[in-house]
Amino acid sequence: MRNTEKILAINFGGIGDEIFFLPTLISLKKEFPNAKITLALEPRSKSVKDLTNIIDDLFLVDVKGKNKYLELLKLIIKARLGKFDIVISSGGNKMIALLLYLTGIKKRYGYDTGKLSQKLLTAAVPLNKNQYACAMYHDLVTPLTSCKTYLPEIDVPVQEKIKNTVLIHPGVSRMSVQKGMIKTISPNIWAGVVDLLILKGKRVILAGGPDDEECITTIRQTLSERGHGHMYEDYYGKTKSLRDLAELIAKSEIFICSDSAPLHVAVALKTRTFVIFGPTDDKKLIPQMDFITPVKANDSCPIKPCLWEHRQTTCDKLDCLKISAEDIVNALTLIQK
């Protein structure tokens, strides 16, 4: 298959999922350096292309909209017209194998979801969810290449670090909040983190995206009431794209964030990062490496982590997110000593 010219990759999910998927695409590009890679993904995640030159083209497929099946039909038609050599798809749905078969692409790779996948796919790969998500996705290409890419890589030039800076990105996606997936501390606690860092003489930068407006507004108001309204740098609204945010993360000495897409950008950049974890599993969402530290509550929840493992929404108690501003700043201070 060294003469492979066109590869179609399918990965539906949020921007974080697309960043997790990058090592898979990078290894494919290493194995087939002349191939053009097209990524089929949800419209909400299209900004991943701003971070990498691995992806040559995008197929936008709105699988969350009202016309899901029409969108999938359009994808099948595009795939047939595109005359791809290989198609690879993530997803544990048993119908993924049928979708790939209908594309007419000769070489088809996906997860083993039973007899249908074993019959219709060129290779049905075991799905191991009990590992770092990048590794889980990367398993898809083990029948195709011996190349190993462990972490996401993004095309952001090396930036000079701004001395003594702590960049804070407190938000999570609006969609996760709407679905009842509470994954971070309250804005008041975030304001407390800013307070304590200012008192320690840190140069604090506050950033966020459109989904974070309510959170950022509360933090601003709280800091203003405490007399710290002009003692931090407010970058909310100044990062106009995911790439702008990536460059800001690259310039910062320390990054503090929630379990959200900016976390995975920071991992790709290897920026020193502290991330709040509550109901989700840090072992599956971050690499076990020295430059990234999960900050977790010292609670005794018997089913933690529960989100996606035992339930689709978080519980009402949220003991796993009873993390104080002092806990967060102390974690940062201890590591720095």
N, C-alpha and C positions, 0 to 999 in steps of 0.2 A: 504493500500500500504506500510505498514511498512516493508514488506519483500522484498521491491524493491532492486535488486542487481546491475542493470546496467542502467545508464542514459546517453542518448546522447543529448548533447546541441549543437546547431548550431548558430553561430554568425559570419557573414562575415563583414569584415571591417579592419581598421588599428589597430595598437597596442593600441591606445587610446580607441578604441571601446571595445577591449578585457579587458582592465582594468576596464572600466565602467561595464562590464558584470560580474566581479568577485563577487560583492555582491549577485547576483542572484545564482551563483554556491555555494557560502558559505552558503546561506540559505537552498539550497537543501541538502547540506552535513549535516547541523544541523538536518534537518528533517529525512534524510535517512543516518545515520552515517556509515552504512556498505556498502553503494552503491559505485560502481566504476563509476567515471564520465569521459566520453570521450567528448572532445570538437572538433567540426568540424569548421575549420577556414581557412583563407587564409594563404599561405606560408609566406607572409611578416610579419605575426603577431605571428609566432610560438614561439618567445622568451618570450611570456607571461608565458609559462610553467616554465621558470627559476625563476619566482617571487613567485610561489605558489606551495604548495603540494596538493591543492584541486583537480587539474586535474591529472587523472591517465594516460590518453592516448590522442593522437591527431590524427585527420583525416585532412590531408592537402588537401584543395580543391581550385584549382586555377580558381576562377570564373571570374577573370579579364583577363584570357588568351584567346588564339584563340579557344581552345577546351572546352569552358564553359559547353556545354551540355553533352559532354563526361565525364567531371569531375563530374557533378551532377549525371550522371548515375552510375559512380563508387561509389559515396557516397551512393546512394540508395542500391547498391549491398552490400557494407560494412555494412550498417545499417541492412539489412536483415540477413546477416550472423552473425552479432553480437548479435542477439537475445536480444535486449534491452527491458526493461520494460517500459521506459518512453522516449519520445523525446520532446524537447522544442526548439523552434526556434524564434529568433528575426526577424525583417524585415517586412516592410509594403507592400511588393509585394503580390498581390492577389494569385500568384501561389505557395507561401510558403505552404499553406494548402495542395495543391495537392502533393507537394514534400514530406511532412510528411506522407500523406496517402500512398504513394507508398513505403515508408520504411517498411510497414507492422507492425509497432510498435503499440501496442494496445492503449496506452495512449499518446495522442498527444495534445500539448499546443502551441499556438501561438497567434498573434494579430487578432482581429476581423477586417477583410478586406471586409466583405460582406457575401452574402449567401453561397458562396463556403466554406469559413472558418467555418461558423456556422454549415454547414452540415458535413464537414470532420474532424473537430477537436473535441477532447473530451471537451475542453473549449476554446472558442475564447474570448480573453481578450481585453477590450477597449484599444486603443493606444492613450496615452496622451503624446504628444510631448512637451507640455508646462510645463515642470518640469525638474529638474536635471536629466541628462541622466541615472545615476545609478538607480534612482527611476523609470524611464520609463521602463528600462529593468526588474527591480525587480517586476513590476506589473505582469509579465508573470507567476510568481510562486505563486501568491495569491490564485489560486484554489488548490494548493498543500500543502501550509504550512502557518502557522501564524507567522513564524520566520521573523524578520525584520533585515536586514543588510543595513545600510545607506551609508557606505563608503567602498571603496576598502580596502582590507587588503592583505599585501604581507609578505612573509616569509623572511624578512631581519632582522638579529639580531640587537638589540639596539646598536647604535654606540655612542662613546664618541664625543661630539661636539668639533670641533676645534674652539677655541676662536677667536672672531672678524672676522669670515670668511663670505664672500659673494660669493656664487657660481653663475656663470652666464652661462646659456645655451641658446644661442641666436637663434638657428636654428629651422626650421620647416621641415617637410618631403619633399623630392624632388618631390614626386608625387603631393602634393598640389600645389607646385610652377609650375610644368608642366601643371597642369589643370587651372592655372590662379587664384588660391586662395591665394592671398597675405594677410598674417595674422600677419606680424610683421614689425618692424621698420628696417631701413637700417643698414648695418654694421657700417657705420660711426657714427650713433647715438649710437650704442652699444659700440663703442670705446670711445665715450664721456662719457658714463656711467662708464666705467672702469676708465677713467681719474679722474672723480669727486670722485669716491669711494677711489681711491688711495690718493687723496689730503685730504680726510677725515680720512686717517689713517687706512682704512680697508684692510684686507688681502683678495685680490681678486683672485678667481680661475676661469679660463675660460675652459669650457668643450664643447664637441660636438661630434656628430657621423659622419659616412661616408657621410651622406647627407649634412653636414654642411661645407664641405671643403672650398668652395668658400667664404662663409661668414666668417669663421675663418681666412682664409688667408688675407682677406681685413682688418679685425680687427687687426691682428698682424702687418701688414704693417703700418696702421694708427698709432698705438701705438708706433711703432719703430720710425716713423718720428717725433712724439711728444716727444721723449726722455723717454718714459715709457716702452720700450721694455723689460726691465728686472725687472719691478716693480710689476708684477703679476705672478701667477703660471699657467703655460700653461699645462692643462691636456688633450688637444685635442689628440686623438689617444691612450691615456693611459687607458681609460675605454673601455675594449674589448667586453663588453656585456652590456645588459640592467641591469643586476644584479650589475655589477661593478658601473654603473652610480647610481643605487639606493643606494648603500652603500656610495658613495660620497655625494649624496643629504642628506642622514641621518646624515653624519658627519658635515654638514654645518649649521651654525646658521641661515643664510638667503639664500634663493634661488630666483633668478630672471630669468624669462624665457618667452618664447612665448607661444601662444596657441598651444601646441603640446603634444606628448606623455609624455615627462619628467614631465610636469605639473601634470599629473594624478598619476605618481609615487610619486611625492612630496605630493599630497593629501593623498595617502595611508599611507605615513610615518608621516603625520601631521607636516612636516617641515614648518617653517615660510616662506611664499611664496608671491612674488609679480609677477603678470603675465600681460603681455601686451595684451590688447584686442582691436581689431579694428572692423572688419565687422561681427564678430561672437558674439553670445549671451552669456555673462558670466553667466547669471542666469541658463542656461541649461548645462553649461560646468564645473562649479565649485560649490561646496556646499557653502551655505551662512553661513560661519563660520569665527570666528575671526582670525584664523591662515592664512587665504589666502585673499589677497587684489588685486582686478582688477585695473589695471592702464589704464585709457582711456583718449582719447582726448576730449577736451571741444569744440566739433564741433556741428553744427546745422543740420546735415544730417537728413532729415525728415523720412527716411526709415531705419535708423540704429537701430538694427543690420540687415544687409541685406543678408549676405551670408547664403545660404540654406533656408532663409525665403522668399526672393524675387528674388534671382538670384543664379546661380551656379558658377559664377566667380565674382571677385571683380571689382569695377568700376575703371576708369582711374584716378579720382581725389584723391582718398584715403585720404580724409580729416579726416577720422576716425583714421588714423595712423600718424597724425601730432602730434607726442608726442616727446618732447625734452628730452635730457639726464637729464636736470635739473628737468623736471617734474617727471621723474622716481626716481631720488635720493631724491627729496623733499618728495615724497610719502613715501619712506622708512624712512626718517628722522622724518617726522611728526608722524608716527606710533610708532617709537621708543621712542619718548619723553614722 
